[in-house]
Amino acid sequence: MDFAFTRDWIDRAVPGLWRYHKALPVPLSKAITFQEGMTPLTAFPVDDRAVYLKHDHLFQTGSYKDRGASVLVSHIQTLGIRSVVEDSSGNAGCAIAAYCAKANITCEIFVPEKTAPAKLSQLKMYGALVRKIPGSREETASAVHNAAKDKYYASHCWNAFFFQGTKTFAYEVWEQLGGRVPDVLVLPVGNGTLLLGAYIGFSELFLCGVIQKLPRIIGVQSAACNPLERMFQYPDAEFASTTWQDTLAEGIAIARPVRAKQILQALKDSRGTIVSVSDDEIKAALIKLGKMGLYIEPTGAAAMAALNQAIQFSSKKEIIVIALTGHGLKAFEKLDLILHHRS
């Protein structure tokens, strides 16, 4: 720990997540930013439970990935790099592409062939060169590794600067709760970029003595692709035993998460757990959110779908925070199909 975070470190004259620039590895003067961050944290009472929704779908590109992209692309800019590659199921690629566009850095995004058309259009609108790769998310990652031999790899999974951005999720929740820490934090998890970022942020606050405990983190996976849940329950299990099926929650359908060991360790350190939800449960959560005036993409609704499991994992007086990570406009085709099937 090379700093001692206190409330005095918050620069309230700066909007968004860069208000925490003293705890970030890039100088504020070098920030590539759309003034993103400080997304709303709203109360969502369930019976006598204190439940809050963190609206990280309200970012410049429609997902929490802007947190990491802002810090990572800012770092890339300081290095003088003018061209990057990235692989993504959509949201991370869109975030990297948008911030690269602002920084006038060219980028090439590798995506699975089945990526949602809305995300492909978004990538192209930012001027990114899109490479559609047949097969699984893992085959997309393999394809980008070859391209990364000659260009900077702006990876949201591998590059530590991305996690320095997503850790601001923790800072914001802590600040918005008036200096309190949630007892239970519910996050969708595929490659773990938000879960690990939140863990890093809360760990920093804890090590600096700002908070007295870590929130118990609940990672949520799709039942159609849940290798982390299997490994958490059966530590000796191999990824090869994991089955993979199509799921509404494409953003967390990662059969072989590259930071699996770190994710599992973060869950253990926080005394948390990992659960899975079915597509039917995600659909129900989407409809419920819609009736609240919230248009959320299926991956983002996965955490809401685990609400009942979170309640069972907590006591009545404990605070639960649920992350809504992506906007529904990201996946309007899937949402339209759900609506047609209901009518």
C-alpha positions in Angstrom: 0.0 0.0 0.0 1.7 3.2 -1.1 -1.0 5.6 -0.2 -3.4 6.3 2.8 -6.8 7.0 1.3 -9.0 9.4 3.4 -12.0 11.5 2.7 -9.7 14.4 2.0 -8.5 12.6 -1.1 -11.8 13.1 -2.8 -11.6 16.0 -5.2 -15.3 17.2 -5.2 -14.5 19.8 -7.8 -14.0 17.0 -10.3 -17.1 15.3 -11.6 -17.4 11.5 -11.9 -14.9 8.8 -11.0 -11.9 11.1 -11.5 -12.8 12.7 -8.2 -10.7 9.9 -6.8 -7.7 10.8 -9.0 -5.3 10.8 -6.1 -5.9 7.0 -5.8 -5.6 6.4 -9.5 -2.3 5.6 -11.3 -2.7 8.3 -14.0 -2.5 12.1 -13.4 -5.7 14.0 -13.7 -4.1 16.2 -16.3 -3.8 13.1 -18.6 -7.3 11.8 -18.0 -9.4 10.7 -21.1 -12.8 11.2 -19.7 -16.5 11.9 -20.5 -17.0 12.9 -16.8 -18.2 9.4 -16.3 -19.0 7.8 -12.9 -20.9 8.6 -9.7 -23.8 6.7 -11.1 -27.0 6.8 -9.0 -27.4 4.5 -6.0 -31.1 4.2 -5.4 -33.1 2.5 -2.6 -35.1 -0.5 -3.6 -36.8 -1.7 -0.4 -37.8 -5.4 -0.3 -40.2 -6.0 2.6 -38.1 -4.7 5.5 -34.8 -5.2 3.8 -32.4 -2.3 2.8 -31.6 -3.0 -0.8 -29.9 -0.5 -3.2 -29.5 -0.6 -6.9 -26.2 0.8 -8.4 -27.0 2.1 -11.9 -23.9 1.4 -13.8 -25.9 1.1 -17.0 -25.9 4.9 -17.1 -22.4 5.3 -18.6 -21.3 7.0 -21.8 -21.3 3.7 -23.7 -24.0 2.0 -21.7 -22.0 -0.2 -19.3 -19.8 -0.1 -16.3 -16.8 -1.0 -18.6 -16.3 2.8 -19.0 -14.8 2.8 -15.6 -11.9 0.7 -16.7 -11.7 2.1 -20.2 -11.2 5.7 -19.0 -8.2 4.8 -16.8 -6.7 2.3 -19.2 -6.9 4.5 -22.3 -5.6 7.4 -20.2 -2.6 5.3 -19.4 -2.2 4.2 -23.1 -2.2 7.9 -24.1 0.6 8.7 -21.6 2.7 6.0 -23.3 2.3 7.6 -26.7 0.7 4.5 -28.2 -1.5 5.2 -31.2 -3.0 1.8 -32.1 -4.4 -1.0 -29.9 -6.3 -4.3 -30.1 -8.9 -5.7 -27.7 -11.2 -8.7 -27.6 -14.7 -8.5 -26.1 -18.2 -9.9 -26.1 -19.3 -6.4 -26.8 -19.4 -4.0 -23.8 -15.7 -3.8 -23.1 -14.9 -3.4 -26.8 -17.4 -0.5 -27.0 -15.9 1.2 -24.0 -12.3 0.9 -25.3 -13.4 2.0 -28.8 -15.2 5.1 -27.4 -12.3 6.3 -25.3 -9.8 5.5 -28.0 -11.9 7.7 -30.4 -11.8 10.5 -27.9 -8.0 10.1 -27.6 -7.6 9.7 -31.4 -6.1 6.3 -30.9 -7.0 3.7 -33.6 -8.4 0.4 -32.3 -9.3 -3.0 -33.6 -11.9 -5.0 -31.7 -12.2 -8.8 -31.9 -15.7 -10.1 -31.1 -17.5 -13.4 -31.2 -19.5 -13.9 -34.3 -22.7 -14.0 -32.4 -22.2 -10.6 -30.7 -25.4 -8.6 -30.5 -25.9 -6.4 -33.6 -26.5 -3.3 -31.4 -23.0 -3.7 -30.0 -21.5 -4.2 -33.4 -23.1 -1.0 -34.7 -21.9 0.9 -31.6 -18.3 -0.3 -32.2 -18.4 0.8 -35.8 -19.9 4.2 -34.9 -16.9 4.8 -32.8 -14.7 4.1 -35.8 -13.3 0.8 -34.5 -12.3 -1.9 -36.9 -14.4 -4.9 -36.0 -13.2 -8.5 -36.4 -15.9 -11.1 -36.0 -14.5 -14.5 -35.0 -16.4 -17.7 -35.4 -16.9 -19.9 -32.4 -16.6 -19.3 -28.6 -15.5 -16.3 -26.6 -12.3 -18.2 -25.9 -11.6 -18.6 -29.7 -12.0 -14.8 -30.0 -9.3 -14.4 -27.2 -7.0 -16.7 -29.1 -7.4 -14.7 -32.3 -6.5 -11.4 -30.6 -3.4 -12.8 -29.1 -1.9 -13.1 -32.6 -2.7 -9.5 -33.4 -1.3 -8.4 -30.0 2.2 -9.5 -31.1 2.4 -6.3 -33.2 0.0 -3.9 -31.4 -0.7 -2.9 -27.8 -3.2 -5.2 -26.1 -5.8 -3.0 -24.4 -7.2 -6.0 -22.5 -9.9 -5.5 -20.0 -9.1 -8.9 -18.5 -5.3 -8.8 -18.4 -4.3 -5.1 -18.1 -4.1 -4.0 -14.5 -5.0 -0.4 -15.4 -8.5 -1.5 -16.3 -9.0 -2.8 -12.7 -7.8 0.5 -11.4 -10.8 2.0 -13.1 -13.4 -0.5 -12.0 -12.2 -0.2 -8.4 -13.9 3.2 -8.3 -17.2 1.3 -8.1 -16.3 0.6 -4.5 -15.3 4.1 -3.7 -18.6 5.4 -5.1 -20.8 3.0 -3.2 -18.9 3.8 0.1 -19.3 7.5 -0.5 -22.9 7.3 -1.5 -23.8 5.3 1.6 -22.4 8.0 3.7 -19.1 6.3 4.5 -20.7 2.9 5.1 -20.0 -0.4 3.4 -22.7 -2.7 2.1 -23.0 -6.0 4.0 -23.7 -7.9 0.7 -22.6 -6.9 -2.8 -24.3 -8.7 -5.7 -22.4 -8.6 -9.1 -22.6 -10.5 -12.4 -19.3 -12.3 -13.1 -17.8 -13.6 -16.2 -14.2 -12.5 -16.5 -14.5 -10.7 -13.1 -13.5 -7.2 -14.2 -16.1 -5.5 -11.9 -15.9 -8.1 -9.1 -12.2 -7.9 -8.9 -12.2 -4.1 -9.2 -14.8 -3.8 -6.4 -12.7 -6.1 -4.3 -9.6 -4.0 -4.9 -11.4 -0.8 -4.1 -13.0 -2.1 -0.9 -9.7 -3.8 0.1 -7.9 -0.4 -0.2 -10.5 1.3 1.9 -10.2 -1.5 4.5 -6.4 -1.5 4.6 -6.4 2.3 5.0 -8.8 2.0 8.0 -11.6 3.8 6.2 -13.9 0.9 6.6 -13.9 -1.9 9.2 -14.9 -4.8 7.0 -15.3 -6.0 3.4 -18.7 -6.6 1.9 -19.6 -10.2 1.3 -19.5 -10.5 -2.4 -22.0 -12.6 -4.3 -20.9 -13.4 -7.8 -23.7 -14.3 -10.2 -23.3 -16.6 -13.2 -25.6 -17.9 -15.9 -26.7 -21.5 -15.2 -25.8 -22.1 -18.9 -22.2 -21.3 -18.3 -21.1 -21.4 -14.7 -17.4 -22.5 -14.4 -16.7 -20.2 -11.4 -19.6 -21.6 -9.4 -18.4 -25.1 -10.1 -14.9 -24.3 -9.1 -16.1 -22.5 -5.9 -18.1 -25.5 -4.9 -15.7 -28.1 -6.1 -12.1 -26.7 -5.8 -10.6 -29.6 -7.7 -12.9 -29.4 -10.7 -11.5 -28.6 -14.1 -12.8 -26.1 -16.6 -13.1 -29.0 -19.1 -16.0 -30.4 -17.1 -18.0 -27.2 -17.6 -20.8 -27.3 -20.1 -21.7 -24.2 -22.2 -25.0 -23.4 -23.8 -26.4 -20.2 -25.3 -27.7 -17.8 -22.7 -29.4 -14.5 -22.6 -26.5 -13.3 -20.4 -23.8 -13.4 -23.2 -21.6 -11.0 -21.3 -20.9 -13.5 -18.5 -20.8 -16.6 -20.7 -17.1 -17.1 -20.2 -16.2 -20.8 -20.1 -12.6 -20.2 -19.0 -12.1 -17.0 -17.1 -8.5 -16.0 -17.2 -8.5 -14.6 -13.6 -10.5 -17.5 -12.1 -8.1 -18.1 -9.2 -8.1 -14.4 -8.3 -11.9 -14.2 -8.5 -12.3 -17.3 -6.2 -9.8 -15.9 -3.8 -11.6 -12.5 -3.6 -14.9 -14.4 -2.9 -13.2 -16.3 -0.1 -11.5 -13.2 1.4 -14.8 -11.4 1.5 -16.6 -14.4 3.0 -18.8 -14.3 -0.1 -20.1 -16.9 -2.5 -21.1 -17.5 -6.1 -24.5 -18.5 -7.5 -26.1 -19.1 -10.8 -29.4 -18.0 -12.3 -31.4 -19.5 -15.2 -32.6 -17.6 -18.3 -36.1 -17.8 -17.0 -35.0 -16.1 -13.8 -33.2 -13.4 -15.8 -36.3 -12.9 -17.9 -38.4 -12.4 -14.8 -35.9 -9.9 -13.5 -35.9 -8.0 -16.8 -39.7 -7.7 -16.6 -39.6 -6.6 -13.0 -37.0 -4.0 -13.8 -38.9 -2.8 -16.7 -42.0 -2.2 -14.6 -39.8 0.0 -12.4 -38.8 2.1 -15.4 -35.4 0.4 -15.9 -34.3 -0.9 -19.3 -31.4 -3.3 -18.5 -29.5 -5.7 -20.7 -29.9 -9.4 -19.7 -26.3 -9.7 -18.4 -26.9 -6.7 -16.2 -30.2 -8.2 -14.9 -28.5 -11.4 -13.8 -27.6 -9.8 -10.5 -31.2 -8.7 -9.9 -32.3 -12.3 -10.7 -30.2 -13.4 -7.7 -32.0 -11.1 -5.3 -33.8 -13.9 -3.4 -30.5 -15.8 -3.0 -28.9 -12.6 -1.7 -31.7 -12.2 0.8 -31.1 -15.7 2.0 -27.4 -14.9 2.4 -28.0 -11.9 4.6 -29.8 -10.9 7.8 -32.8 -8.5 8.0 -30.7 -5.5 9.1 -28.0 -5.8 6.5 -27.5 -3.6 3.5 -27.6 -5.3 0.0 -26.2 -3.5 -3.1 -27.0 -4.9 -6.5 -25.1 -3.7 -9.6 -27.0 -3.1 -12.8 -24.2 -3.2 -15.2 -25.5 -2.6 -18.8 -28.2 -0.8 -20.6 -31.1 -2.6 -22.4 -30.3 -0.8 -25.7 -27.3 -3.0 -25.8 -29.5 -6.1 -26.5 -32.8 -4.8 -27.8 -33.2 -7.8 -30.1 -33.1 -10.2 -27.2 -35.5 -8.0 -25.2 -37.8 -7.7 -28.1 -38.0 -11.5 -28.4 -38.8 -11.8 -24.7 -41.7 -9.4 -25.1 -43.1 -11.2 -28.1 -42.9 -14.5 -26.3 -44.9 -13.0 -23.4 -47.6 -11.6 -25.6 
